[in-house]
Amino acid sequence: MSVRGSSVLGFWGAALLGAVLTVPAAAQQQPEQLSPAQLARLLARTTLTLRAQEAPPEPDGAQVVVFSGVSLGRGLAVTFYWPQDEKPLRVTLAGGRQTQATVEVWDQYSGLCLLKLGREDVPGLTISPQQVVPGQRIYSGAASGVAPPVVSAGIVGGVNRVLTGSGLPPLLQCDLRTGDTSTGAAVIDAQGHLVGVLAVVDDHSGTNAWAWAVPASHVQRLLRARVPGKKVVLKRRRPQLGCVMQRGSQGEVLIQRVWPRGPAEKAGLRVGDQVLAADGVPVRSVYQVVSQVLRKQPGDRITLTVRRQGKQHKLTVTLGGGQVIEPARWTQALRRSPRQLRIGTVGRQVYQIQRQGAVAGEEDALPPEARLYAEQAKRFAAFIETLRTQLRQRDEQIRRQQQQIEQLQRQLEELKQKLPK
């Protein structure tokens, strides 16, 4: 009995001991979360205050725009900025230290710039290896010059959000408090990793205030494109999947043709494959697949879930390069300065884009091109109103003439009655 008892005890003891020993190992695999105070100190060390001299709207005087930047370490930083010239940016580091920064890589699609700092000893953030999900806890800090950044906490409200009219890639929609210098600020997760860079803030005149951030994957694109000592401009290009799709007889999306040696062929796509999802998003039309592709740039990857001979496969396609898409002139004018884009909703899923930012020395003003377009719009509106007034006057004149005709018609009938029969 004692032998069996010891055997049973030994069995369950070993099982219990094994379970106890495996718990710490599993716990160690979970990312370590920092306290809010630790995250605030991390943002204080890595948040930069950037100042750029902007072309003045009037000949006399100049204005300085103040916004945020994010240190990546090794003398590199990133921000949301549309550079006007080759002039270096003035940088205020933690503790009030001063330096300068020059643009090394400029992405015209995301609006992000990779900066080379004048110092190599600035600590930096690391890019999060995890995928951002709705509901995830996030933190951000708006630059405050020599003072520590103003830190706010919130959650990710949505991912892959497209703002119509902004010209920006799909963004992270964030429930965060923002300020006039929040443009270019870091968005970090609870582990202190960079998940995005703030670019767009909602119009605070309403109650539905949101902030939008460019995902950190676009920062990785900047780092891959960097050539030390040279300025690289990443123009927006139309990505190529390398295949032709069509709608099947039952409404399914089928691969009709695959380009030889193209991205789709290299990834293993075949003619006849049925596309079920793109990056995990179910698709029911060719347009939905193309829409997911156009959200990316050449060199980015897209994962297609396909059905082939009754079995599902996940194939990752590295998109090829295509034609350069030049930004529209109004977009260039809108993004010439690093001020925030403030979004005001009109109706449903329609946005009005207005400039907003922290400007030293002058009231906020649009860039010259944008002011020119605004003046033209006013002239068009005045001309339309003039035409409407003329139409109202013509309608009134027609109404009076109609009354005169009716009156003459009655007089004619009276005269006919007086004629001898």
Secondary structure in CASP SS format (residue, H / E / C, confidence):
PFRMAT SS
TARGET T0000
AUTHOR 0000-0000-0000
METHOD secondary structure of the structure
MODEL  1
M C 1.00
S H 1.00
V H 1.00
R H 1.00
G H 1.00
S H 1.00
S H 1.00
V H 1.00
L H 1.00
G H 1.00
F H 1.00
W H 1.00
G H 1.00
A H 1.00
A H 1.00
L H 1.00
L H 1.00
G H 1.00
A H 1.00
V H 1.00
L H 1.00
T H 1.00
V H 1.00
P H 1.00
A H 1.00
A H 1.00
A H 1.00
Q H 1.00
Q H 1.00
Q C 1.00
P C 1.00
E C 1.00
Q C 1.00
L C 1.00
S C 1.00
P H 1.00
A H 1.00
Q H 1.00
L H 1.00
A H 1.00
R H 1.00
L H 1.00
L H 1.00
A H 1.00
R H 1.00
T H 1.00
T E 1.00
L E 1.00
T E 1.00
L E 1.00
R E 1.00
A E 1.00
Q E 1.00
E E 1.00
A C 1.00
P C 1.00
P C 1.00
E C 1.00
P C 1.00
D C 1.00
G C 1.00
A C 1.00
Q E 1.00
V E 1.00
V E 1.00
V E 1.00
F E 1.00
S E 1.00
G E 1.00
V E 1.00
S E 1.00
L E 1.00
G E 1.00
R C 1.00
G C 1.00
L E 1.00
A E 1.00
V E 1.00
T E 1.00
F E 1.00
Y C 1.00
W C 1.00
P C 1.00
Q C 1.00
D C 1.00
E C 1.00
K C 1.00
P C 1.00
L E 1.00
R E 1.00
V E 1.00
T E 1.00
L C 1.00
A H 1.00
G H 1.00
G H 1.00
R C 1.00
Q E 1.00
T E 1.00
Q E 1.00
A E 1.00
T E 1.00
V E 1.00
E E 1.00
V E 1.00
W E 1.00
D E 1.00
Q C 1.00
Y C 1.00
S C 1.00
G C 1.00
L E 1.00
C E 1.00
L E 1.00
L E 1.00
K E 1.00
L E 1.00
G C 1.00
R C 1.00
E C 1.00
D C 1.00
V C 1.00
P C 1.00
G C 1.00
L C 1.00
T C 1.00
I E 1.00
S C 1.00
P C 1.00
Q C 1.00
Q C 1.00
V C 1.00
V C 1.00
P C 1.00
G C 1.00
Q C 1.00
R E 1.00
I E 1.00
Y E 1.00
S E 1.00
G E 1.00
A E 1.00
A E 1.00
S E 1.00
G C 1.00
V C 1.00
A E 1.00
P E 1.00
P E 1.00
V E 1.00
V E 1.00
S E 1.00
A E 1.00
G E 1.00
I E 1.00
V E 1.00
G E 1.00
G E 1.00
V E 1.00
N E 1.00
R E 1.00
V C 1.00
L C 1.00
T C 1.00
G C 1.00
S C 1.00
G C 1.00
L C 1.00
P C 1.00
P C 1.00
L E 1.00
L E 1.00
Q E 1.00
C E 1.00
D E 1.00
L C 1.00
R C 1.00
T C 1.00
G C 1.00
D C 1.00
T C 1.00
S C 1.00
T C 1.00
G C 1.00
A C 1.00
A E 1.00
V E 1.00
I E 1.00
D E 1.00
A C 1.00
Q C 1.00
G C 1.00
H C 1.00
L E 1.00
V E 1.00
G E 1.00
V E 1.00
L E 1.00
A E 1.00
V E 1.00
V E 1.00
D E 1.00
D C 1.00
H C 1.00
S C 1.00
G C 1.00
T C 1.00
N C 1.00
A C 1.00
W C 1.00
A E 1.00
W E 1.00
A E 1.00
V E 1.00
P E 1.00
A C 1.00
S H 1.00
H H 1.00
V H 1.00
Q H 1.00
R H 1.00
L H 1.00
L H 1.00
R H 1.00
A H 1.00
R C 1.00
V C 1.00
P C 1.00
G C 1.00
K C 1.00
K C 1.00
V E 1.00
V E 1.00
L E 1.00
K C 1.00
R C 1.00
R E 1.00
R C 1.00
P C 1.00
Q E 1.00
L C 1.00
G C 1.00
C E 1.00
V E 1.00
M E 1.00
Q E 1.00
R E 1.00
G C 1.00
S C 1.00
Q C 1.00
G C 1.00
E C 1.00
V E 1.00
L E 1.00
I E 1.00
Q E 1.00
R E 1.00
V E 1.00
W C 1.00
P C 1.00
R C 1.00
G C 1.00
P H 1.00
A H 1.00
E H 1.00
K H 1.00
A H 1.00
G C 1.00
L C 1.00
R C 1.00
V C 1.00
G C 1.00
D C 1.00
Q E 1.00
V E 1.00
L E 1.00
A E 1.00
A E 1.00
D C 1.00
G C 1.00
V E 1.00
P E 1.00
V C 1.00
R C 1.00
S C 1.00
V H 1.00
Y H 1.00
Q H 1.00
V H 1.00
V H 1.00
S H 1.00
Q H 1.00
V H 1.00
L H 1.00
R C 1.00
K C 1.00
Q C 1.00
P C 1.00
G C 1.00
D C 1.00
R E 1.00
I E 1.00
T E 1.00
L E 1.00
T E 1.00
V E 1.00
R E 1.00
R E 1.00
Q C 1.00
G C 1.00
K E 1.00
Q E 1.00
H E 1.00
K E 1.00
L E 1.00
T E 1.00
V E 1.00
T E 1.00
L C 1.00
G E 1.00
G C 1.00
G C 1.00
Q C 1.00
V E 1.00
I C 1.00
E C 1.00
P C 1.00
A C 1.00
R H 1.00
W H 1.00
T H 1.00
Q H 1.00
A H 1.00
L H 1.00
R C 1.00
R C 1.00
S C 1.00
P C 1.00
R C 1.00
Q E 1.00
L E 1.00
R E 1.00
I E 1.00
G E 1.00
T E 1.00
V C 1.00
G C 1.00
R C 1.00
Q C 1.00
V C 1.00
Y E 1.00
Q E 1.00
I E 1.00
Q E 1.00
R E 1.00
Q E 1.00
G C 1.00
A E 1.00
V E 1.00
A E 1.00
G C 1.00
E C 1.00
E C 1.00
D C 1.00
A C 1.00
L C 1.00
P C 1.00
P H 1.00
E H 1.00
A H 1.00
R H 1.00
L H 1.00
Y H 1.00
A H 1.00
E H 1.00
Q H 1.00
A H 1.00
K H 1.00
R H 1.00
F H 1.00
A H 1.00
A H 1.00
F H 1.00
I H 1.00
E H 1.00
T H 1.00
L H 1.00
R H 1.00
T H 1.00
Q H 1.00
L H 1.00
R H 1.00
Q H 1.00
R H 1.00
D H 1.00
E H 1.00
Q H 1.00
I H 1.00
R H 1.00
R H 1.00
Q H 1.00
Q H 1.00
Q H 1.00
Q H 1.00
I H 1.00
E H 1.00
Q H 1.00
L H 1.00
Q H 1.00
R H 1.00
Q H 1.00
L H 1.00
E H 1.00
E H 1.00
L H 1.00
K H 1.00
Q H 1.00
K H 1.00
L C 1.00
P C 1.00
K C 1.00
END
